[in-house]
């Protein structure tokens, strides 16, 4: 099933792994209460959470996913009305070519495998670098909002804390 297949019908399933896990932030982008569309925590196997998406607004990085054998990314699963796709894609910078749509198979809260839409960074660096303090706060709150496992949350927070600033030559 392709991303186009996922976008046929009245709703689509969306897997968020970065700041879109944060219900208040996503609600502001969508113009409605995102909590009404939250389906629960989900898991994406065979990928790692990376911080190699170079922000346009500041010399920092934002979340991205990359294939990685044996790795797992936990996040939030939403079932969104199709009318929200444009707002979501504006938030993700799809119109600027910054993130691109992709289809992934995730483990849903009930254990079923579900095909979902997500976004991957199209403009990435060769290394991970620290997010801004603002983005870090959004992400940490989003990890709680999504209900990810405590071990995943703790590992993610520790990883972010250990990241260095984006090198000047990559700004």
TAZIHU-V793755 format. One line per field, one symbol per residue. ss: DSSP state (@ for helix, = for strand, . for the rest). psi: psi as a letter, one per 20 degrees, with the letter a starting at -180 (. if undefined). burial: 1 if it has 16 or more other C-alpha atoms within 10 Angstrom, else 0. A space follows every 50 residues. Layout:
# TAZIHU-V793755
ss: ???
psi: ???
burial: ???
This chain:
# TAZIHU-V793755
ss: ..@@@@....======..@@@.@@@@@@@@...@@@@============= ====......=====================@@@@@@@@@@@.@@@..== =======.....=========..=........@@@@@@@@@@@@@@...@ @@@@@@@@@@@@.....@@@.
psi: prhhhhkpairqppopiciihoggghghhikrohhijpiaqrpoqjqqpq mjooqhhrmaqrqrqqpopirppqappqoqqhiigggghggikgiijgqq qqpqpqorhjiqpppqpaqqpinrrirqrqrrhggggggghhgghhkrqg gggggggggghiqrqpqhik.
burial: 00100110001111111111111111001100011001111111101111 11111000111111110000011111111100001001100111000111 10111111000001111111110110011111001101111111111100 001001000100000100000
